[in-house]
Amino acid sequence: MTPLGEFCAAIEQRLRPLSKPLDSMVESIRRLPEETSGRDTGIAALTDIRSRLDLILDKAAAQQAFMIVFGPLKSGKSTLMNALAGAYVSEVSSLPAYPCMVFVGDAGERRLEVTHYDGTSLAFDDLAPMKSLLDEAHRELAKTLRDAEEVGRDIQPEADLPRAIRRIDVRMPAGPLAESGAMLVDTPGLYSRMKFGYDAMAREFRDKAASAIFVVKTENLFLEQIFDEFSDLLRLFSRIFLVVNLDTSKRDLGPAGELAPSLEQMAPDRIVEAFESLAMNAELRRAWEEKRLQIYPVDLQQAASRRLNPARAAVPSLMPDGFEVFEKDLQDYLAGHEFLQAFMRDTTRQATSLMEDLADILRTGAIAEMRKAAILLEEDRSAAEVREKIADELVGHDWEKAFADVREEVRRLVGEQTGSIGPRAVSKAEGAVSRWFESDQSLADLMRLEISQVVADSRKQTVSIAAEVSRTVVGSDVSGALLRADCRQETDALDLPVAAVAREALSQVVEPAVAIDLTPWIPLGILPVKRSVWDWLFLRRNAAVRRSLFGPEDLPSRPIPAVTKQRRLSEARPVLMQAMRQRILCIAEESLGRATNEVFGRHVAAVCRALRDHLQERGRKEKKIAAAAAVQLTGLLEVLVEADALAALSQEISPLLAEVGVAYETSVVD
């Protein structure tokens, strides 16, 4: 086995074990609930690590060189790739200004694959649907950029647009690439709308290639702006091939107005000489003198046309396009010892950098936040379980007991505020009796139509006052404090809004209705009645006399003329007044106790029921919180266990990579 083969086998043997754990961890992160994962899950960084690992493994397996093609928009990059690949790859190049890379390599048949920033990918058999996807991605990116500009912030595709396209892989029959073992990587045009300059491209591929090709048109060669950031390329790539894209069909105007061949056609080397002597800065010149920068004037359009058109390729060209020299130097470099050194050095650097970045990802950033989140989730789950248990216990608490002392306070306050109701009712009843003596109404009419209404009104007033007092007292913060007195620690743990729950429950209570009692409640036997002549003649007893005057005792509904009342019931008037007065005052006292007990009981029952309902709902809520936290925690712990295992594996691999470096130190030392 050749030294290169031994080196590639050693690299692959050490890095291959990372593949499955990385895939597993990415999938575990994808399964995380959205509320757990948050905005940054580290999946983009891990996907980038996985992509870089694949590049190293593919590079080692195929012993493959990556040729990175840079250049401004419309500089001829795609045309150069057509010529190098010997196939028409322009149709699958990235859209102008779109920040993704296009990897072009040789294969038996054309295969297309698009990879997004979230790590997902789509394969295509046909070019049309892939172009549609690119068009849609371009529109979505443009909108996201406009929205970001309006608020003055930069775009981070991993967070702002995870479905943005990260890379496109193209495999197609490309004989020259198969012979050289090279993989072409097309980059977005520099100075584009996305502001992806040399530095961004260099950072993206700082470890992926030992050499780069920079394409620039002749008219841009002397623009200082083009080479402002070229130092990044010189620092990061072992060899840079600068291709000056000529237009040999171009014509210049002669002294006599004739069209003459241009300098690009007749003496392209003079353009390069002028650039070398007049436009190179010190850093460019140093790289050129060290042979790390080589310059080639090439008519890329002619070269690509000859490469893609067998008929044209068979006809000797009268005007060499310069491509053969560039291609031969490129192939010699890829086949030479210098490339072998660069390949080993840069592959080792790439692998080492990957392990360092992986260790950093597993130790900081999103993974570190997940570790903190796991601790918080465990605390949340445990706290929710404790609160659920407390809520369940408080459901069975004797809340009614706390109201025992409150009842007497309510009764006292109601008594104070209803003290005048009885006398007012008596006064109204006396007026009704006076009017009755002046009318022809029966005693039943007096009781049912007048006195009963007075009593009902007084009861309503008593109930209304009792309800207001009870609602105020039961719903007060004082009562809330009493309710919490026996279980303050538990209610504090739940931050139970006792007073608020009580007031809400009381607002829903419907106060008891007061019915009018139509039953006469003045016994006829106490009323003195003067006997009539007929009563004396027929020797009627008192009971019979009263029945003949009032009607049946249970319903004295016989009308009594006012004259008769004045003649026969004059002595009954004070007796009726006194009996009615005593009865109304007795009913008022009775109403006070009954109304207070009934209203207060309703209020207490409603509050206690509401508290228990609230606690049951709180218990269910805490149970859901604990369950949700457990689910989230399970997912996070799965990710963190895999992260720890991956970190341990990377710690094992890192020294093994160092051994590879030592074993090939004569090749990998700068």
Secondary structure, 3 states (H helix, E strand, C coil): CCHHHHHHHHHHHHHHHHHHHHHHHHHHHHCCCHHHHCCCCCHHHHHHHHHHHHHHHHHHHHCCEEEEEECECCCCHHHHHHHHHCCCCHHHCCCCCCCCEEEEEECCCCEEEEEECCCCEEEECCHHHHHHHHHHHHHHHHHHHHHHHHHCCCCCHHHHCCCCEEEEEEEECCHHHHHHCEEEEECCCECCCCCCCHHHHHHHCCCCCCEEEEEEEHHHCCCHHHHCCHHHHHHHCCEEEEEEECCCCCEEECCCCCEEECHHHHCHHHHHHHHHHHHCCHHHHHHHHCCCEEEEEECHHHHHHHHHCHHHHHCCCCCCCCHHHHHHHHHHHHHCHHHHHHHHHHHHHHHHHHHHHHHHHHHCHHHHHHHHHHHHHHHHHHHHHHHHHHHHHHHCCCHHHHHHHHHHHHHHHHHHHHCCHHHHHHHHHHHHHHHHHCCCCCHHHHHHHHHHHHHHHHHHHHHHHHHHHHHHHHCCHHHHHHHHHCCHHHHHHHCCCHHHHHHHHHHCCCCCCCCCCCCCCCCHHHCCCCCCHHHHHCCCCHHHHHHHHHCCCCCCCCCCCHHHHHHHCCCHHHHHHHHHHHHHHHHHHHHHHHHHHHHHHHHHHHHHHHHHHHHHHHHHHHHHHHHHHHHHHHHHHHHHHHHHHHHHHHHHHHHHHHHHHHHCHHHHCC
